[in-house]
Each structure stands twice: as C-alpha cells, then as structure tokens.
Amino acid sequence: MMGASSPHPHGQVWASDFIPVEVAKEDCSQRAWAAERGEGLLDAIAVAELADGRRTIFASSDWLAAVPHWAAWPFETLLIARRPVARLEELDDVGRAALAAILADLLARYDALFDCRFPYSMGWHGAPHALGDDTAHWRLHAHFYPPLLRSASVRKHMVGFELLAEAQRDLTPEQAAARLRGGA
C-alpha cells in the first residue's frame, strides 16, 4: 500500500557519507534554537504539546507521541525522546523498554482507527554522526507518515497544489490526535 512491490512489513537502514537535506534542516533549526534560547527545540515542542494537550496522543516520562501542528499527513505523528538522548544507541534499558511500549501503543491506535492494518512510513532522526559529540542541541525523534485519510480504503495523496505549493489538511492536528486517542 505504501508503494512497496511486496505486501509485507520491511525496513531499511540508510547510511551515507553526507547529511541528507531533511536531517540537515533539522540540525540547523535545532542548533539555531538552542543557540538563541538555551534549550532544545524538540524539548520546547514537547513541553508545549504536553501543556496544550490537544495534539498529544500518549506521553510517558521517556517519550511523547503527538500530531505536530505542522503535520501535512492526516495522522502524521512525531515521537520525541523526553530525556537528553541524541541517537538510538544512547538509549538505556529503561528508554528502550519505554520505546517498545509507546510504539506498541501508537501502532495499535493506528490499526484501531479504521480497523485495519494501518500502513505507514516511519523514520528515525538522530544526531548525524558527522557532528561527533556536538549533539547537545539534538533530540532523538521519529516521524510517522501514514497515508490513510478517512477509511481503510481512502488514501491521502500529495499531488498538484499540495505537492508543489502547500500541503492541505482534511482535518486539524487536534482532530487527528483526538481520534488516535480514541475520542471522536
């Protein structure tokens, strides 16, 4: 359903000798925010999302799952480490166990949304290793981009104006989070 040629879950690990564009943008934004405000950008986002609550799906002392206010996909989710962790390999046993729990929770919520195996693309963004130890501005996080819109058979496609100019939302991030939490 996500464009793969075989209908089964699979994963990929990408490694490169350069920092990809999206990760470079995140590094630049996180670095600038930390330099200007003395705190991590994703830390500030987590605090704001928890305080507001409308876009929060689930939170623990280790992780936050929320529909970000900038989400382009209907049920897009951002999963943010709440402890100072810049890369997956920095997670301790508690952080890994908490990650397994929040992933199980979030993915079950996706499947329950339309009572189907809910497809998604998910990717981890951690501090690029090219930065060495210069990672205080980084926070480990994952992006979930699920394509379903209104039912198990209605997909979201970015085409035309959406693809070339500006994404359009069919429901607000707050409505998406409420549905993922189990509300109407």
Steps between C-alpha positions, in 0.01 A plus 500: 500500500791735560648434159705191582493221245430233762219516758698445821659718765861578433762744613802670361808650653655778299855616554678766300817703505294820509220640713169472307307821430214440748739406781724797418197732525409349837859536622509865392165578667584317821846660517367853439220458756742374766748782429229764522294363791732270694268200474431226249240568231335158533510537880305825463258337256444209743435739790257706290315193368467353850374831639247544221400131491276521193755343265655261753416135438703338777779607732725336754805626686711368209296566183235729351281408204318797348349618174721804431328827419684505165387149399427464129372140510163446672630273778866603495669447834821621658655280768749693715741369764438701817838427652824648360564233236637597160531156336332159524815333631496735801175351634544307823294194597223716648483721190489198268224333703302825506550535124368149440194582711418828326554346155264215586244753626526734201495227237199334666323837489574529127361150436189573708427829325346333192507140625773400256873451481586867475789566259760761579851613422704564811851631533736580783692823509792503736800726515719437195823326591686759291431739790713292734416590859347837405145376562370692803246679275362169365215285624435153360162481326301303245260614230195290405337575164187285456309548174144410603254785514137411574484120494700187430457562128531879464862608475657840519703589191708812468452626146454827315488804726574290809814348354628814332383785720347425840358197678127505571349329803169317500483511880688701758790356701279526807224293335754238389648472850153469655415217262830325572439536875169325448265798511275601212 
